[in-house]
Structures are given as C-alpha cells and as structure tokens.
C-alpha cells in the first residue's frame, strides 16, 4: 500500500488540570481523533509509558491516575499490512483524486470484510481500483474506510487514499460538518410534513445486533426529515443526519411509526406486495458534502437512485 508506514512516537506533559484523571480518558483528550477503545488497547499492549521525577511506569493500566507534571510517552504502531485480496468489482466512481475517492455504492455490497463475509466487499473493489493506494488507518480489514453504509443501503460513500486525508475527513465527521442527505421510502405518511426526530440510540438489550431509542445510556442522535412525496400507504422522505449513529435513520423512522419499506430488522418487512417488490430496505444516501482535506474546497456529490428504488417510486407515482 505505497510506502511502508512507520510507527508514531508522541509525548505529552500533563498540566495542572490532570488531577488524577484516568490515563485512557486523559489520553483521549490529547488524541481526540483516536477512539478510547483504541487507546485502551495501546495501553494494555505496553505502548504507553508514564514518567515523573519519582518513578517510571512501564506498563500502566487504563485506569492509572495521571498527575500534573507526568510525562506520557505513546508509541502508535504502524497499521498491519493489508491481507484483504483485491477484486475486480465494477465501481460507480463519482469523484477521484490523489487523496480520496467517492463511490455510488450499489445495494447489496458490504463495505468491508467481517466475520462471515471475507470477500466481494467495497474494500476488495477499492484495493483493485486504487492499486492498493488506500489509507492504512482503518486497519487490516478496513483500509481507506472513513464511514460506512449498511450493505442494503445504496449511495454516496467516501474513502481515503492517504492517512492525512483520512484524519481530516474523520475530524469533519466528528465535528458534524459533513452533510448527509438520504432518501427513504417508508410505510405511512407522517402527520407533520417536516420535523426533527431526537432520541438517544443504544443497543437493544435482547438483540445486540439491533439498535433502539433508549431513555438512558444511549448516544445523542438527531435526524431531520421532510416529506418529499406522499403515496397514500407509503411516503418518500428526505432525511438529513445531524449525528451518525449506527442504523440511525432506520431506528428513528421506526420509532416514529414509519419504518422503512423492506427493512427486515426494524419492522418494515410487512406482508405486502411492496415488500416483495422492494426486496431490501429502501434507503439511499443521495448527497454527501464535505471540505476537501487538502484544498479545503467544499465538495458535494449526488448519487442517482438505484434502479430498483427508482422503479418502485415511478410505479407509486402512476
């Protein structure tokens, strides 16, 4: 994947505000672009050391207290070489340059390899198309992947070719400056023509693969919706994501009483001819906009509806 990546060596000195804070939490404040889970793994694997005038702690635990004046040394190992095979899978490229690539992902294409799905993914296709020139930050199985779409969701997705681009794009997603507009075909017509759905999202207690709106312990989630077209039994909604939680649109629309047509997980697979015709969840990432990580120019991309969803909408319009 291009030049061989090197390990990163970083050093920090704890200020007066450290005050005995847990090492993993304090370190996350210094490295906000890294997940706390990633930093905990670094600590447990011995890549973090603490030194002060009195002692040197070689293998601190994640809950070790950080005190004012402590010097914290961090070594971030280079990402493992990618072992995912490149595959000549056709891609609908909306934009590409030396830093990144934007794809109109077809429905049914899994984004990255995982248990039970080791090949025929977007990552396999990108490795072939980009000749291995993808950011290594995502790890062995997710090179270049900055964000994800569910396998049955179609539309715009961006991947990074360089680590610098990856970090810059990650920061924009975290700061919520990336604009994401989706089209969703849902059961029923909302009473309001537009509005916001605000409900924290957490994992289901009965099925860990599912998410749900929770009153305690979830993560803030905000979805804006607008009725684009109403067809009686179903409606076409424009949905803007103001946060990016797992299955957010699917969970929020289901909680509002309007699950996505064809969504087998969140109540949209009703016994109805439309469900059979849809064959999948009718959700499409239509528009993606962000600042170019190198030039800082605002870029906006629009992916046309895939054939199956476009045909269903046309039939409903007649």
N, C-alpha and C positions, 0 to 999 in steps of 0.2 A: 504494500500500500504506500508507494512513494518512498521517501527517505525514512530510515528506521527511527521511530520515535524514541526520545530519551526520557529518563526519569526527571521529575521536577523536584528541586530542593528548595524549601521555603523556610523562613524563620520569622518568628513573631515575638514581641516582648509584651507581656501582659501589663496593662495600665492599672491605675488605681481603681477602676470600675470592675476589675475581675472579681474581687471579693469572694473567692471560694466557689465560683461557678463551676459546674461540671465541665470537664475537658471537652467532651463532644459538643456540648451546647456553645461553649466559648469559641471553639474552633469553627463551628458553623457560622458564627458572627464574622469571623475573619475571612471565611471562604464561602460566601453565600451562594455561589454558583454550583457548589457541591452539596449533594444530599447528606443529611445527617447519618443515614444508614451507610453511605459510602465512607464517611469519616470514621464512624464506629468500626467499620471493617479495617480501615487503615490502622487504627489504634490497636485493635486486637491482634493484628498481624505484625506488630512491632515496628511500624513505620513512623511512630511519633515518640519523641523524647522530650523530657522536661528537665531544665537545669536552672538552679538558683545558687546563690552564694554558699548555701549549706550542703547541697546534695545534687546528684544527677540521677534522675529516674529513667531507667532504660525502657521499661515496659509498663507504662501506666495503664490503668483501666479507663474505659469511657467515663466513669463517674468520678475520676480523680479530680480533686479541687484545684483550680488554677488560682494562684495568689499573685498580687501585684509584684512586679519585678521578675516573675518567672520568664525564662526564655524557652519557647516551644519550637522545636525543630521538626519539620514534616518532610517526609520523602514520599512523593506520589510516583509509584512505579509506572513505567510505560504500559500502554494497553497491550494485552496479549495479541500475537499475530492472528489475523482473522483466518479461521478454518472453514468458513462457510463457502460453498462452491459457487462460482459464477455460473449463471444460466442465461441462455439467450431467449429471454422472455420479452416480447414486444412491449414497449413503453410509450405512452402518450405524453411527450415532453412539452410542457407549456413554456418553460424557460430554462436556460442553462448557461452558466459561465464557469470561470475557473474556481469560483468559491462555493457555488451551490447549484442545485437542480430542483425544479418544481415539476411535479408529476400530476397528471389527472389519473388517479388510481381507479381501476375498474372494480366493480363489486366482486366479491369472492376472492380477492387477492389479499392474503395475510401479509402484514407489514414486515415482520421479522421472524426468524426461526424460533421455535419454542418446543417444549415437550410435545411430542405427537405431531409436530409439523416442522420437519427439519429442512425441507426443500420447497421449491416453487413459490418463494415469497418475494416481496418487493426488494428486500435486501439482496437476494440472489440475482435478481434482474439488474439492480443498480451496480453490483460488482462487475457484471459483464459490460453494461453500457458505459460505465465510468472507468473501466480498465483498472479497477481496484483503488482508484484515487478517491477515497472517502475518509472522512474524519474517523479517528480511532477512539474518540471519547466515549461513544456508546458501548464499547466493549466488543468482545469477540463476535457475538451474535447480532449486534445492532450497529454496525458501522454506518456513520452518516445520519442515523435516525435522530431527529430533534424532537418530533412529536409523532403521535400515532393516530390512525383511524381504525375503527373496528373492521374486521375482514369484509363484512357485508355492507359497509358504508363506502360510497364512492366519492371521488372528488379530489380537491387540491391537497397536496402534501409536499412539504419542502424537506430536502435532505442536504446535509453539509458535506462539502468535499474536503475542507480544511478545518483543523481544530480551532483556529481563530474565528472562522465563520460559525462553527458550531457553538462556541461560547457566547458569541454576540447574539445569535438567534435565541439561544436558551435564555439569555438575560431579557430579551424582549418578551418572550412568553411569560417569564416570571413577573415582569413589570406590567404585563397586560397591555402592551402597546401593539400587539399583533391583532389585526381584525379578522374575525372568522364568522362568515355568514353561511348558514346551512338552509337547505330546503327539506321539509319533512311532510310527508303525506300521512295524515292522522285520522283516526276514527272520530266522527262527530265534528261539530263546528263550535269553537269556543264562544262563550257569550260575549266576551269582550273582543273587539277587533284587533286590539294590541295590548301589550302589558308586559310585566316582569314576573318571572317565577323565581322566588327566593326561598330556598330551603337547603339547609346543610345536607351534604351527602356522605354516607358512610357505608361500610359493608353490611350486608344482611347477616343477621345472627344465625339464620337457618341454612343459608347457602352462601358460602364465602366467595363464590364466583359472581354473585349478584350484588348490585349496589342498591341503596334505597335512601329516601329522605328520612333523616333522623332528627330528633329533638335535642339529643345530647351526644357529644363526642365526634360529630361529623366535621367536614371541612366546608367552609363557606362556598356557596355556589349560586350564581345568578345567570339566568337565561332570559333574554328579551325575545318576545315573539310578536308576529304580525300576521294576520290572516291575508294571504295573497289571493286565494280563490276558495270559494265555498261550493261544494258539490252536493249538498244535502246530507248524505251519510258520512262523507269524508270532507276534509279540507286540506288545502296546501298552505303550509305555514313557512314564513321566513323566520329563522331563529338565529339570533346573534349571541355568541358565547362571550360573557364578560369574565368568566373563570373557565378553567379547563379541567374539570374533574372527570374521572372515568365514567363513561356511559351517561354523561350529564344530561344531554338533551333527551335521551331515551327515558331516563329516570324522571326528569322534571315533567315531561309531557304525560307520562303515565300517571304521575301523582296528581296532575291537573284533571285526569279523567279522559285524556285524549292520547292513548298510546299510539305509537307509530304503526301504520299498516304493515303487517308481515313480521313484526317483532315478536319472535317466539319466546323471548326471555321476559319481557315486560308487558305481556298482555295484549299484544297487537295481532296475534295469530288467531283471530276469531274464525268460527266456522262460517265462511262467507266466500262466494266466488272470487272476490277481490284478493283474498289472502292467497288462494291458489295461483291467481294470475300474477301476483306480486312475486311470490317465491322467495322473498327476502325482506328485510326491513327497508322501507322506502325512505332512506336518509342519504342526503348528498351534500358534501362540502363544496358549496358553489363558489365562494370567494375567499381568497386568502390575501392579506395585505401586511407588509412589514417593511422596515427600513433595511436597505442592503447593508450587510455587515461591514463592507469595506468602503463603499462610496457614500453610504448613508442616504442615498436617494430612496424615496418611498416607492415601493413596487406593489402593484395589485394584479392579481390573476383571477380569472374566472373560468371555471370548468363547466362545459355544457352538460345538461342532464344525460345520463347514460340511456341507451336505447330502451331498456325495459321500463324505467321510470317515466321517460318521455312518452312512450306509447300508452302507458296507463293514464297519464294526465290527459293526453289527447282524447282517449276514449271517454273519460269522465266529462270532458268539455262538450262532447257531441250529444 
